[in-house]
């Protein structure tokens, strides 16, 4: 009988609404071993077929994308009678660890991390679809510090494409009625008004992520979801809120304010695309003092 790939589970890395992610060691028949991240579906899901479709969609999208800042898929398999998505394991921490005043990253590290994510988003949008040949037009829809990981070598990876959408690749899963197809606190105004999802919504969420990583506060700090929805109905009301939030940022990084104002603009047409965000953040990082992500990762102990 042919020997198959086996997994030795080490520990749980995190739990979410659909499943759990584990660190495991993957053993192949030729004797090779490597650490991997294994996302397995929970056993108590109310709609396991839809959850399986969602995980399958995520696996398909990750195999299409090829970018150094997008986590790479290895295989979709079955482990202990549970469907599992196996990806590369990024030894490091999520950026959510660095959102408190006492744990903020050096600004140059933050700007560089945002630049890498912007580059990944540009790849997700422009990669040709294997089904149509047109740009994939993939929107992540869940950009936030919890889904961005920095490795112990300073590499930045965008994670969790579980609710990503593309007009050029057929999906098996659908958004369940009653579930918000976005993360409150990182939601662009147009998503409240018409549930629109386009590249500009990802750019907005990236701007909200940048705001939190620089200011140790959420962009919508203390604002209820209903009030966020109210802000989304008035350009003037929203603009006043935006300027107030920008004024509340620490004065140590004024060079980032114009970029934040652009990414968090009310009108999607006024926001830069991901490629422009990458270019602007690259230029900012080049003139900023402080360590690069690689140097920071070498010198600062990981949490």
Secondary structure, DSSP 4 states (H G I P E B T S, - for coil): -----EEEEEEEEEE-SSEEEEEEEEE-TTS-EEEEEEEEE-TT-TTHHHHHHHHHHHHHHHHH---TTBPPEEEEEEETTEEEEEEE---EEEGGGG-STTTPPPHHHHHHHHHHHHHHHHHHHHSBPTTTSSB--EE----SGGGEEEETTS-EEE---TT-EESSS--S--PPTTS-SS-TTS--HHHHHH---SHHHHHHHHHHHHHHHHHSS-TTTT--HHHHHHHTT-HHHHHHHHHHHHHTS-GGGGGGHHHHHHHT-SSGGGSPPHHHHHHHHHHHHHH--S--HHHHHHHSPP-
